[in-house]
Amino acid sequence: MTAFDDGLSNAPSPNGQIRSLESGWNVNRTRAAAYRSRPAGTLETIRVVPNPLNVNASNFPGEPNKIVFMDIPAYCTIKIYTEGGDLVKTIEHGSGSGDEIWGGNILDLQTVSDSGQLLVSGIYLAHITDNESRDTAITKFVIIR
C-alpha cells in the first residue's frame, strides 16, 4: 500500500515542477505490526503467548524471541524461574495495561536472563504477584530453540 501527498509543501524539482510524493515500500515501511494494549486482567486469566515459544516459528515475524504475558494485573511483578527453581528474570510491570512484552522490543531483543544470558530450551515458571492485592499465580511456558 502506498500513499500520496498533494505536493504543495514539497520543494520544486530542478526544472521547477512541484510533484506529489509517494510513500515507498522500502524507505518508510514498518516491519513490526502495531500492537494494541489489552485492559488489565486478573490472576485467574493470565496467558503466555506463544506457548511454546519456538524461535523457528513465525509467531511474531521479525521478533522470534518475543513472549507476551496477557491478561495480567495492571501493576504486578513477574518472576521467571527455571524448572529447577533458579530465578532467571524479574519483570516489573507498571504500565497499567494487561500485557507485558518480553524479548520483542528495541531495548530487549532477546529473551535473556537478568545476567544477560539467552534462555535455553526448557520449561519455565512465571510467578506473578499482583502488587496491589499481593495475591500470586504461577503459570508455565516452554521455550524451544
N, C-alpha and C positions, 0 to 999 in steps of 0.2 A: 504494500500500500504506500502511496506517495501523497504528498500534499503540496499545494502551490500557494504562493502569496500573490498579491496584486502588483508587486513591483514598485510601488510608489516610494518605499523607503530604501530602495536599493541604489547603489552608485551606478552611474551610467557606464556602459562598456566603452572601450577606446574609440569606437565610431559614434558615440553619443546616444546609442539606444538604451532605453531602460527596459529591462526584461524581468519577468517574474522568475522566482527561484523555485525549483522543485526539490523536495527533500530527497536525499539519496538513500539507497539501501545499505550503503557502507559507512558513510560519514557520521550519520546521526542515528543509527539503529540501536536498539536495545535488545540485548540477548536474554536477559532475565525477565521473566514475566512479572508483572505487578502483583503484589500480594496484599490482600485485604485482611486487616487485623480482625480477629474474632472478639466477641464480647467475652468477658471473664466467665469462667466456668466454676465448677466445684471439684472437690477431690474425687467424687464418685464418677465424674465424666471424663477424666484425663485419658488422652490418647497420644501415642508416639507414632509419628508418620515420617517416612515409611518404616514399617516393621515387618520383616527385617530390612535393614539398610544394606543394600547390595550396591557397592560402588560401581559395578559394571552395568547396572540397570540405568534406565533413563527416567527416573522418577522426577528429578528436577534438572532439566537439560542445562549443562554448563556448571552445575553445582552438585557433583556426585557425592559429596560428603555431608550434605545438608540433612539435618534432622529437625523436625518441628514438634514441640510439645504443645498439644492443642487442648483447649477447654480447661486450662489451668486457672487457679485463682489469680485475681488481679495483682496481688503482691505476695510472692512466695519465694522460697529458696529450693532450688533443685540440686540435689547432690547425686552424682553418678558414681556407682560402685561397680567393681568387677564382681564376677560370680564368687570369687574368693573373699570378698568383703573389703578390698582395698579402695579407698576414696581416690578417684582419678580426676574429678571435675566438680566445681561448685559454681552454680549459675544463680546470681541474684536477679530475679525477675521483678521489676518495679515499674513497668510501663503502664500498668492498669488494664492492659489488654488480656485476652485469654489465650495468647500464644507466645511462644518463645522459640526463636530460630537459633540453632547451634550448628556452626560449621558452614554456613552459606553466605555470610555477609562479607563485606570487604575487609574488615579487620580480623576475621577469624575464618580463613578459607578452608580449614581442615577441622575435622572432629578430633581435637587434640586434648590431652590432659592439661591440668594446671601447670605441670612441669614441662610442657611443650612437646610431649611425645604423642605420636599418632596412635590412636586406639586401634588395637589389632582385632582380628576376628574373634567373636565370642559373645557370651550372654552378659548383659549389663543390667543393673538395677537402678532405677531412678527413684530416689526417696524425696518426696515433695512435701514441704512444710508450708502450710498457709501462715503467712506472717501476722495475720490479724487474729485468727482463732487459735493458732498453734497446733491445729489438727494436722495429721500426716497421712500420706498414702504412699504405697510402693507399687511401681509397675515395672515390667521387664521389657527389654528390647534386645535385638540381635544385630550385630554388625558382621557383614560378610565381605572380606577383602579378596 
